């Protein structure tokens, strides 16, 4: 079973993603801040990270950069982006896509 780590400080957005994925064959880990997301990523090595851009503690970009340094893993995407942003690469070197919300 593939594992997804979802990190967002807004509980209603985590719930929306959880409801979307709950009937699919994924294990879902959730974090409400960047430090918890990084801890879970290091502990569980998820197949996909879905990270909010701005969270308390570490931002999603900082979490993505730390995971990439730890594992050399290019699979980080952000679940949030600045207004008007388009798909790109962050200053931390992590690719991201705009949020659908």
Secondary structure, DSSP 8 states (H G I E B T S, - for coil): -EEEEEE-S-HHHHHHHHHHHTTSSEEEEEESSHHHHHHHHHHH--SEEEE-SS-SSS-HHHHHHHHHHHH----EEES---TT--SEE-TTS-EE-----
